[in-house]
Amino acid sequence: MTKLTIHHDKSGQSLVEMAFLFPVLLLLLLGAAEYGRLWYIGIEVTNAAHAGVEYGSQSRIAAQDNTNIQQVSLNEEADLINQNVNTSGVQSPLGTSSISVQQLCANVYSSTPSTCSTSSPSPIEYVQVNTQVTVASLFNSYGFGGTYTLHGSAIMRVRG
């Protein structure tokens, strides 16, 4: 009786495994790129709020200058938003951006700032800047993702 031996050829096994794993690895790489991009834009939106609040907190006069506070915030977002458009509902290649400025007041440092009253001025003034950008996913055209809304907020006491 003869013994049959089967010779296993494994020369293409690695190629087949790689063909199965390549789409998964590509998806992980693209997901990491999208996450990093959104993280960067979120940092820029928060930095824009901080820049506006720092300008507004310089003095009581600067705190009332909403136009320049918004412009300082826009300058900080310069690489995200086209500078030639007004500050409300700005269209950028990434999406829509908005910047809102609010003056707040408090009677003592330990209390939460609230809307200023014209009848009794408070001794402690604050400036709050809120920024928002709506960003479309890089992969929206392929049926993945969608839009993301990123917020930035900063509040600071007015000096002087």
Contacts in CASP RR format, 6 or more apart in sequence:
PFRMAT RR
TARGET T0000
AUTHOR 0000-0000-0000
METHOD contacts of the structure
MODEL  1
MTKLTIHHDKSGQSLVEMAFLFPVLLLLLLGAAEYGRLWYIGIEVTNAAH
AGVEYGSQSRIAAQDNTNIQQVSLNEEADLINQNVNTSGVQSPLGTSSIS
VQQLCANVYSSTPSTCSTSSPSPIEYVQVNTQVTVASLFNSYGFGGTYTL
HGSAIMRVRG
30 138 0 8 1.000
30 139 0 8 1.000
33 138 0 8 1.000
34 137 0 8 1.000
34 138 0 8 1.000
34 139 0 8 1.000
37 138 0 8 1.000
38 135 0 8 1.000
38 148 0 8 1.000
38 150 0 8 1.000
41 80 0 8 1.000
41 94 0 8 1.000
41 133 0 8 1.000
41 135 0 8 1.000
41 150 0 8 1.000
42 133 0 8 1.000
42 150 0 8 1.000
42 152 0 8 1.000
44 76 0 8 1.000
44 77 0 8 1.000
44 79 0 8 1.000
44 80 0 8 1.000
45 77 0 8 1.000
45 80 0 8 1.000
45 131 0 8 1.000
45 132 0 8 1.000
45 133 0 8 1.000
45 150 0 8 1.000
45 151 0 8 1.000
45 152 0 8 1.000
46 131 0 8 1.000
46 152 0 8 1.000
46 153 0 8 1.000
46 154 0 8 1.000
47 76 0 8 1.000
48 73 0 8 1.000
48 74 0 8 1.000
48 76 0 8 1.000
48 77 0 8 1.000
48 99 0 8 1.000
48 129 0 8 1.000
48 131 0 8 1.000
48 152 0 8 1.000
49 73 0 8 1.000
49 129 0 8 1.000
49 130 0 8 1.000
49 131 0 8 1.000
49 152 0 8 1.000
49 153 0 8 1.000
49 154 0 8 1.000
50 76 0 8 1.000
50 129 0 8 1.000
50 154 0 8 1.000
51 72 0 8 1.000
51 73 0 8 1.000
51 75 0 8 1.000
51 76 0 8 1.000
52 69 0 8 1.000
52 70 0 8 1.000
52 72 0 8 1.000
52 73 0 8 1.000
52 76 0 8 1.000
52 101 0 8 1.000
52 127 0 8 1.000
52 129 0 8 1.000
52 154 0 8 1.000
53 69 0 8 1.000
53 127 0 8 1.000
53 128 0 8 1.000
53 129 0 8 1.000
53 154 0 8 1.000
53 155 0 8 1.000
53 156 0 8 1.000
54 72 0 8 1.000
54 156 0 8 1.000
55 62 0 8 1.000
55 68 0 8 1.000
55 69 0 8 1.000
55 72 0 8 1.000
56 62 0 8 1.000
56 63 0 8 1.000
56 65 0 8 1.000
56 69 0 8 1.000
56 127 0 8 1.000
56 156 0 8 1.000
56 158 0 8 1.000
57 63 0 8 1.000
57 127 0 8 1.000
57 156 0 8 1.000
57 157 0 8 1.000
57 158 0 8 1.000
57 159 0 8 1.000
58 158 0 8 1.000
58 159 0 8 1.000
59 158 0 8 1.000
59 159 0 8 1.000
59 160 0 8 1.000
60 125 0 8 1.000
60 158 0 8 1.000
60 160 0 8 1.000
62 68 0 8 1.000
62 69 0 8 1.000
62 158 0 8 1.000
63 103 0 8 1.000
63 125 0 8 1.000
63 127 0 8 1.000
63 158 0 8 1.000
64 103 0 8 1.000
66 101 0 8 1.000
69 101 0 8 1.000
69 127 0 8 1.000
69 129 0 8 1.000
70 87 0 8 1.000
70 99 0 8 1.000
70 101 0 8 1.000
71 87 0 8 1.000
73 87 0 8 1.000
73 99 0 8 1.000
73 129 0 8 1.000
73 131 0 8 1.000
74 81 0 8 1.000
74 83 0 8 1.000
74 87 0 8 1.000
74 90 0 8 1.000
74 99 0 8 1.000
75 83 0 8 1.000
77 97 0 8 1.000
77 131 0 8 1.000
77 133 0 8 1.000
80 92 0 8 1.000
80 94 0 8 1.000
80 97 0 8 1.000
80 133 0 8 1.000
81 90 0 8 1.000
81 92 0 8 1.000
81 94 0 8 1.000
81 97 0 8 1.000
81 133 0 8 1.000
82 90 0 8 1.000
82 91 0 8 1.000
82 92 0 8 1.000
82 93 0 8 1.000
85 91 0 8 1.000
87 98 0 8 1.000
87 99 0 8 1.000
88 98 0 8 1.000
88 99 0 8 1.000
89 96 0 8 1.000
89 97 0 8 1.000
89 98 0 8 1.000
90 96 0 8 1.000
90 97 0 8 1.000
90 98 0 8 1.000
92 133 0 8 1.000
94 133 0 8 1.000
94 135 0 8 1.000
94 136 0 8 1.000
95 133 0 8 1.000
95 134 0 8 1.000
95 135 0 8 1.000
95 136 0 8 1.000
95 147 0 8 1.000
96 133 0 8 1.000
96 134 0 8 1.000
97 131 0 8 1.000
97 132 0 8 1.000
97 133 0 8 1.000
97 134 0 8 1.000
98 131 0 8 1.000
98 132 0 8 1.000
99 129 0 8 1.000
99 130 0 8 1.000
99 131 0 8 1.000
99 132 0 8 1.000
100 129 0 8 1.000
100 130 0 8 1.000
101 127 0 8 1.000
101 128 0 8 1.000
101 129 0 8 1.000
102 115 0 8 1.000
102 127 0 8 1.000
102 128 0 8 1.000
102 129 0 8 1.000
102 130 0 8 1.000
103 116 0 8 1.000
103 125 0 8 1.000
103 126 0 8 1.000
103 127 0 8 1.000
103 128 0 8 1.000
104 113 0 8 1.000
104 114 0 8 1.000
104 115 0 8 1.000
104 116 0 8 1.000
104 125 0 8 1.000
104 126 0 8 1.000
104 127 0 8 1.000
104 128 0 8 1.000
104 155 0 8 1.000
105 113 0 8 1.000
105 114 0 8 1.000
105 115 0 8 1.000
105 116 0 8 1.000
105 117 0 8 1.000
105 121 0 8 1.000
105 122 0 8 1.000
105 124 0 8 1.000
105 125 0 8 1.000
105 126 0 8 1.000
106 112 0 8 1.000
106 113 0 8 1.000
106 114 0 8 1.000
106 122 0 8 1.000
106 124 0 8 1.000
106 126 0 8 1.000
107 122 0 8 1.000
107 123 0 8 1.000
107 124 0 8 1.000
108 124 0 8 1.000
109 124 0 8 1.000
113 124 0 8 1.000
113 126 0 8 1.000
113 128 0 8 1.000
113 155 0 8 1.000
116 122 0 8 1.000
116 125 0 8 1.000
124 157 0 8 1.000
125 157 0 8 1.000
125 158 0 8 1.000
126 155 0 8 1.000
126 156 0 8 1.000
126 157 0 8 1.000
126 158 0 8 1.000
127 155 0 8 1.000
127 156 0 8 1.000
127 158 0 8 1.000
128 153 0 8 1.000
128 154 0 8 1.000
128 155 0 8 1.000
129 153 0 8 1.000
129 154 0 8 1.000
129 155 0 8 1.000
130 151 0 8 1.000
130 152 0 8 1.000
130 153 0 8 1.000
131 151 0 8 1.000
131 152 0 8 1.000
131 153 0 8 1.000
132 149 0 8 1.000
132 150 0 8 1.000
132 151 0 8 1.000
132 152 0 8 1.000
133 149 0 8 1.000
133 150 0 8 1.000
134 147 0 8 1.000
134 148 0 8 1.000
134 149 0 8 1.000
134 150 0 8 1.000
135 147 0 8 1.000
135 148 0 8 1.000
135 149 0 8 1.000
135 150 0 8 1.000
136 146 0 8 1.000
136 147 0 8 1.000
137 144 0 8 1.000
137 145 0 8 1.000
137 146 0 8 1.000
137 147 0 8 1.000
137 148 0 8 1.000
139 145 0 8 1.000
140 146 0 8 1.000
140 147 0 8 1.000
END
